[in-house]
Amino acid sequence: MPRSRRKSDYIQRLDRVVDHIQRHPDGDLSLTALAQLAHFSPFHFHRVFRAHTGQTLQAFVARSRLDRALFVMRSSPRKRLSQVAADCGFESPSTFSKAFRKAYGVSPSRADINMLLRRDVNALKCSKTSVPSRRSHGWRVSVQMRDALELAAVRVTGGYLRPQTLVDGYLRLQAWIDENGIERNTSLLLGMSMDDPDIVPLEDCRYDFACTVPATIKRESGIRRTQIPAAHWATLNCVGDISIVEDAWTHLFRDWLPTSGWQAAALPAIEIFHQRPEVIGWDRFDLDCCLPVVPLAVG
């Protein structure tokens, strides 16, 4: 399939979700339901959607429901606010009132609807219609088939807020490696972010430091054992600070994926460290960003 056709099909599937959200604000707009509508795995759909729209799925749904509420309130001024809330997908009138006040600074019962609609239209005219571009650094992405990986891991929760817990988790894993006679230079060091900070509170975000180990290695308390199955991985090497790593992931999801002929698979993305923190430091990285992929489905 030509590159332009792949991108067109990919974007059409995401636009289908955008249209559905705007037309059916009172429907099932859960992550699972919307990913199914687009024929994408729910595992990475929130990040795929954000790359396409520049907004998190949750924020886009909330905004679409408020937009619909404004039009309903203008076209049916005698409709009870409790019914407006139900028609636009809010769980309760109080949830609607709270969201409305947060967005517009006034309660729905006291709002000048025509003024708010004019303000929204003017804001839309002034806003950019595409996601702001980010540096691509001339990156090249390769797709590789990797065998299954047997892993030992230490899980850290809330490390984005408490960086020292990430350091402590890494040191705990390294101490376990040394105790079990595993050579650091022959074992892959991996990082796996298990949650998206845009949809999970930072204090609840989980990050796993993991290393490849023989399947026969003993299990110990505090050390998680897991396996990543054989899969195709879209791989991009990056060297630099955390902003470079963020740019690399943005490039994979926003720029490369739509034209690649692949789609994200239902496995966690991983980072494979070429240099360990004790060598390169904690503020600089040399790693591969690896996104699990499957061939783009027809949908």
C-alpha positions, -999 to 999 in steps of 0.1 A, spaced: 0 0 0 14 35 -9 27 56 20 0 83 14 -27 57 14 -15 42 47 -15 76 63 -50 84 49 -64 51 63 -48 56 97 -61 92 100 -95 82 88 -98 57 117 -89 84 142 -111 110 126 -139 84 130 -134 85 167 -134 123 168 -166 125 149 -182 98 171 -173 117 203 -188 150 189 -220 134 176 -226 111 206 -215 128 238 -240 108 258 -227 75 245 -200 51 257 -169 71 253 -146 49 273 -110 42 261 -120 6 253 -150 15 233 -133 42 213 -102 21 206 -125 -7 193 -143 18 170 -109 27 155 -97 -9 154 -67 -1 175 -55 -18 207 -66 0 238 -31 -5 252 -16 26 235 -47 43 222 -46 72 245 -12 81 233 -21 75 196 -51 98 201 -31 125 217 -5 124 189 -33 129 164 -53 157 181 -28 173 205 -52 166 234 -57 137 258 -87 116 251 -102 125 285 -98 163 278 -112 160 243 -143 141 255 -149 166 283 -146 196 260 -169 180 234 -196 174 260 -194 210 272 -196 223 236 -227 202 230 -242 215 263 -238 251 251 -257 245 219 -284 225 237 -288 253 262 -291 279 234 -315 259 212 -336 246 241 -335 274 267 -364 259 287 -348 225 291 -339 216 326 -302 216 334 -305 181 347 -317 170 313 -290 189 295 -264 171 317 -280 137 308 -282 145 271 -246 155 270 -231 125 288 -224 140 323 -228 116 352 -250 140 372 -261 176 373 -235 184 399 -207 169 377 -220 190 348 -221 222 369 -186 216 382 -172 211 348 -190 241 334 -178 264 361 -142 252 357 -143 258 320 -162 291 319 -159 306 354 -196 307 359 -224 283 368 -246 271 339 -277 287 354 -261 322 353 -242 319 320 -246 341 290 -248 313 265 -245 334 233 -215 352 247 -198 319 255 -205 305 221 -190 336 204 -160 333 226 -155 296 217 -159 303 179 -133 331 181 -109 309 200 -113 282 174 -105 306 146 -73 317 164 -61 282 173 -39 260 152 -56 231 136 -26 207 138 -5 194 165 26 217 170 57 202 154 86 190 175 122 184 166 127 152 147 165 152 150 168 133 117 158 101 134 154 68 115 131 41 127 137 4 121 113 -25 127 129 -55 142 116 -89 153 128 -97 188 126 -130 206 107 -134 238 124 -117 268 125 -133 303 127 -105 328 133 -97 364 120 -63 374 116 -38 403 85 -17 402 86 20 413 53 39 419 53 77 419 88 81 406 79 111 384 73 130 417 100 114 437 130 108 415 150 93 443 126 63 444 136 56 408 173 56 418 165 34 447 146 9 425 174 7 400 200 1 427 178 -26 443 176 -44 409 214 -40 403 221 -54 438 199 -84 430 217 -89 397 251 -89 414 239 -113 442 228 -138 416 260 -136 396 245 -121 364 269 -101 343 257 -66 339 273 -62 304 255 -93 291 221 -86 305 198 -60 288 186 -32 310 151 -21 302 127 5 315 89 2 311 65 30 318 33 11 327 10 42 328 5 74 308 10 105 331 -17 123 311 -44 99 323 -30 85 356 -22 107 386 16 111 389 16 96 423 1 64 409 23 61 378 43 29 377 77 24 362 96 -9 360 134 -13 358 140 -47 344 168 -69 331 170 -100 310 177 -132 331 178 -169 325 144 -186 329 159 -208 356 170 -180 379 154 -181 414 125 -159 424 128 -136 453 104 -113 472 104 -78 458 116 -89 424 89 -92 398 92 -119 371 76 -114 338 80 -122 301 76 -101 270 66 -124 241 83 -124 207 71 -94 187 80 -68 161 94 -36 176 97 -2 160 130 10 173 146 45 175 179 53 192 182 86 210 210 102 230 204 133 252 184 146 281 148 138 290 134 163 265 151 143 237 136 111 249 101 128 250 107 140 214 116 105 203 84 90 216 64 119 200 81 112 167 72 75 169 36 80 177 28 112 157 51 112 127 63 77 120 33 55 130 6 69 107 27 63 75 45 32 85 19 5 77 21 -7 114 0 0 144 8 -2 181 4 -37 196 -11 -46 230 23 -48 248 41 -22 269 66 1 252 101 -3 265 133 16 267 166 -4 262 195 13 279 228 12 260 246 30 289 236 25 325 230 54 348 262 48 368 281 54 335 262 82 318 245 97 348 208 102 356 202 134 336 214 120 302 203 89 283 216 66 255 187 43 248 164 27 222 127 37 223 109 5 213 72 4 204 56 -30 199 38 -31 165 16 -53 143 7 -48 107 -19 -21 102 -54 -37 101 -79 -28 75 -107 -9 92 
